[in-house]
């Protein structure tokens, strides 16, 4: 969820709230071959596996910015 508000003289304020429901799931999944040290003996060519990147926990971001004139 993002909300933006334009203020006077080029100023803007924004509020972002992410993962509002605190969902515990992967944000992305990748399929690739890795070669971790403990796996070298059993898998000399590496081991193909699914790796995931979890979602971040509930996060709030507040930003104030100003656009300067050229």
N, C-alpha and C positions, 0 to 999 in steps of 0.2 A: 504494500500500500504506500503510495507516495502522494503528498499534498504540497503544492507550490503556491506561493503568494508573492505578487509583485508589489514592492513598496516604492516610495518616492525616490527620485534621483538615481535610478538604476539599481537599487538594492532589491534583492529577492531573499525570501526565507523559504526553506523546504523542510519537511518532516517526512521521514521514511520509516516504516515499521515493517520488518521482514520476518518471515516464518511466524506469523501471528498465532497460529494454532500449535506451535512447538512440535511440528511433525518430525518424527525420527525416521528418515528415509534417505536413500542416496540421492544426491543432487545430480550425479553423473556416474555412469558405469563404463569401464574401459576393459577391453579384451586384448591382452598383449602378453608376450613372453618375458618373464623376469628371470634373473639369475641371482637369487639370494644365496648368501654364503652357506647356510645349512642345507640347501637343496642341490648344491653342485654335485655331490657324490651320487645321488640317486637320479639326477636329471642333468647330464653333462651339456646338453644343448639348451638348457633352460626349461622352464615350466610355463605352459600357457594357462592363464587363469583370468578370472574376472576380478578386477580391482575397482573399488568404488570410493567416491569422495562424498562424505556425509553432508547433509544440509547444516548450515550454521544454526546455532540456537536462536531464540528470539533476540532480535537486534533492533535497536532504535538509533536513527541518525538524524541529527538536526544540523542544518547548514544555513549560514548567512553568507551571501556573496554580493559583490558589487561589480557591475560592468563599467569599466572606465572608458571615457570617450577617447577616440583616436586623435 
